[in-house]
Amino acid sequence: MSININRYKCGYCGACVGVCPKGALELVETWVEVDENMCITCGICDRICPVGAIEVMK
């Protein structure tokens, strides 16, 4: 289980960070970091991303 963020598509809006129930995503300057130990692969970030930059693989 993992999460992929396409940095070329990502607009760094922070929408995914705000909806993550476990706080596994963090907006750091101009990229999004994922704490895969905290991620439960719920897919909320994938569905909320306005540009489709996130892919959650279960």
Residue frames as a rotation matrix with the C-alpha (Angstrom) as fourth column:
MET 1
0.575 0.818 0.000 0.00
0.818 -0.575 0.000 0.00
0.000 0.000 -1.000 0.00
SER 2
-0.523 -0.766 -0.374 1.34
0.713 -0.634 0.301 3.35
-0.468 -0.109 0.877 -1.01
ILE 3
0.667 0.681 -0.303 0.47
0.446 -0.690 -0.570 6.76
-0.597 0.245 -0.764 -2.33
ASN 4
-0.335 -0.736 0.588 1.91
0.927 -0.148 0.344 8.42
-0.166 0.661 0.732 -5.43
ILE 5
0.542 0.441 -0.715 1.92
0.285 -0.897 -0.337 12.17
-0.790 -0.021 -0.612 -5.96
ASN 6
0.241 -0.401 0.884 2.71
0.963 -0.014 -0.269 13.37
0.120 0.916 0.383 -9.46
ARG 7
-0.066 -0.363 -0.930 4.79
0.615 -0.749 0.248 16.47
-0.786 -0.555 0.272 -8.78
TYR 8
-0.945 -0.246 0.215 4.38
0.314 -0.498 0.808 17.68
-0.092 0.831 0.548 -12.35
LYS 9
-0.268 0.933 0.238 0.58
0.529 -0.063 0.846 17.73
0.805 0.353 -0.477 -12.04
CYS 10
0.104 0.326 -0.940 0.36
0.995 -0.043 0.095 18.83
-0.009 -0.944 -0.329 -8.39
GLY 11
0.183 0.046 0.982 -0.50
0.336 -0.942 -0.019 22.50
0.924 0.334 -0.188 -7.92
TYR 12
-0.702 -0.535 -0.471 0.38
0.569 -0.023 -0.822 22.43
0.428 -0.845 0.321 -4.18
CYS 13
-0.164 0.749 0.642 -3.07
-0.240 -0.662 0.710 23.72
0.957 -0.038 0.288 -3.21
GLY 14
-0.885 -0.281 0.372 -3.07
-0.417 0.118 -0.901 21.73
0.209 -0.952 -0.221 0.04
ALA 15
0.087 0.996 -0.025 -6.58
-0.908 0.089 0.410 20.30
0.411 -0.013 0.912 -0.43
CYS 16
0.288 -0.034 -0.957 -5.30
0.010 0.999 -0.033 16.77
0.958 0.000 0.288 0.24
VAL 17
-0.759 -0.641 -0.110 -3.53
0.162 -0.023 -0.987 17.87
0.630 -0.767 0.121 3.41
GLY 18
-0.660 0.551 0.511 -6.75
-0.736 -0.610 -0.295 19.32
0.149 -0.570 0.808 4.79
VAL 19
0.355 0.913 -0.203 -8.86
-0.859 0.404 0.315 16.19
0.369 0.063 0.927 4.23
CYS 20
-0.256 -0.511 -0.820 -6.45
-0.155 0.859 -0.487 13.48
0.954 0.002 -0.299 5.40
PRO 21
0.731 0.670 0.129 -8.06
-0.244 0.080 0.966 11.90
0.637 -0.738 0.222 8.49
LYS 22
0.749 -0.506 -0.428 -4.70
0.662 0.591 0.461 10.66
0.020 -0.629 0.777 9.79
GLY 23
0.841 -0.440 -0.314 -2.60
-0.352 -0.887 0.300 13.76
-0.411 -0.142 -0.901 9.01
ALA 24
0.411 -0.690 0.596 -0.31
0.560 0.707 0.432 11.68
-0.720 0.156 0.676 6.80
LEU 25
0.270 -0.274 0.923 0.14
0.883 -0.311 -0.351 14.46
0.383 0.910 0.158 4.23
GLU 26
0.327 -0.241 -0.914 2.13
0.530 -0.754 0.389 17.63
-0.782 -0.611 -0.118 4.76
LEU 27
0.844 -0.056 0.533 2.66
0.436 -0.507 -0.744 20.58
0.312 0.860 -0.404 2.45
VAL 28
0.342 -0.830 -0.440 6.36
0.543 -0.208 0.814 21.47
-0.767 -0.517 0.380 2.58
GLU 29
-0.479 -0.488 -0.730 7.30
-0.191 -0.753 0.629 24.55
-0.857 0.441 0.268 0.54
THR 30
-0.100 0.434 -0.895 6.57
-0.976 -0.218 0.004 23.35
-0.194 0.874 0.445 -3.02
TRP 31
-0.549 0.023 -0.836 5.88
-0.351 0.901 0.256 19.65
0.759 0.434 -0.486 -2.53
VAL 32
0.495 0.742 0.452 3.60
-0.815 0.215 0.539 17.31
0.303 -0.635 0.711 -0.61
GLU 33
-0.683 -0.724 -0.095 5.22
-0.612 0.639 -0.467 14.78
0.398 -0.261 -0.879 1.71
VAL 34
0.471 0.822 -0.321 3.52
-0.534 0.555 0.638 11.53
0.702 -0.130 0.700 2.69
ASP 35
-0.474 -0.496 0.727 4.11
-0.871 0.387 -0.304 9.70
-0.130 -0.777 -0.615 5.96
GLU 36
-0.193 0.404 -0.894 3.38
-0.571 0.695 0.437 6.18
0.798 0.595 0.097 4.71
ASN 37
-0.887 -0.116 -0.446 3.42
0.275 0.645 -0.713 4.86
0.370 -0.756 -0.540 8.29
MET 38
-0.743 0.637 -0.205 0.37
-0.123 -0.431 -0.894 7.02
-0.658 -0.639 0.399 9.05
CYS 39
-0.504 0.539 -0.675 -1.42
-0.861 -0.251 0.442 6.63
0.068 0.804 0.590 5.70
ILE 40
-0.390 0.468 0.793 -4.38
-0.203 0.796 -0.570 4.21
-0.898 -0.384 -0.215 5.81
THR 41
-0.995 -0.087 0.048 -4.92
0.036 0.131 0.991 4.36
-0.093 0.987 -0.128 2.00
CYS 42
-0.282 0.955 -0.088 -8.51
0.377 0.026 -0.926 5.57
-0.882 -0.295 -0.367 2.44
GLY 43
-0.465 0.005 0.885 -8.34
0.885 0.012 0.465 7.42
-0.008 1.000 -0.011 -0.91
ILE 44
0.540 0.692 -0.479 -9.94
0.688 -0.691 -0.222 10.67
-0.484 -0.210 -0.849 0.28
CYS 45
-0.038 -0.654 -0.755 -6.94
-0.111 -0.749 0.654 12.68
-0.993 0.109 -0.044 -0.94
ASP 46
-0.830 -0.240 0.504 -7.14
0.398 0.380 0.835 10.96
-0.391 0.894 -0.220 -4.32
ARG 47
-0.070 0.921 0.384 -10.81
0.996 0.044 0.076 11.93
0.053 0.388 -0.920 -4.71
ILE 48
0.621 0.351 -0.701 -10.38
0.517 -0.856 0.030 15.54
-0.589 -0.381 -0.712 -3.49
CYS 49
-0.407 -0.887 -0.216 -7.36
0.367 -0.376 0.851 16.42
-0.836 0.267 0.479 -5.67
PRO 50
0.462 0.694 -0.551 -8.61
-0.166 -0.543 -0.823 18.94
-0.871 0.472 -0.136 -8.27
VAL 51
0.235 -0.446 -0.863 -5.90
-0.960 -0.245 -0.135 18.05
-0.151 0.861 -0.486 -10.81
GLY 52
0.961 0.237 -0.141 -5.72
-0.257 0.956 -0.142 14.27
0.101 0.172 0.980 -10.34
ALA 53
0.192 -0.981 -0.022 -2.14
-0.736 -0.129 -0.665 14.30
0.650 0.144 -0.747 -9.11
ILE 54
-0.388 -0.305 0.870 -2.64
-0.878 0.408 -0.248 11.67
-0.279 -0.860 -0.427 -6.39
GLU 55
0.178 0.383 -0.906 -2.90
-0.563 0.795 0.225 7.94
0.807 0.470 0.357 -6.90
VAL 56
-0.047 -0.114 0.992 -3.55
-0.949 0.314 -0.009 5.63
-0.310 -0.943 -0.123 -3.95
MET 57
-0.080 -0.065 -0.995 -2.53
-0.555 0.832 -0.009 2.00
0.828 0.551 -0.102 -4.47
LYS 58
0.447 0.342 0.827 -3.94
-0.891 0.258 0.374 -0.47
-0.086 -0.903 0.420 -1.97
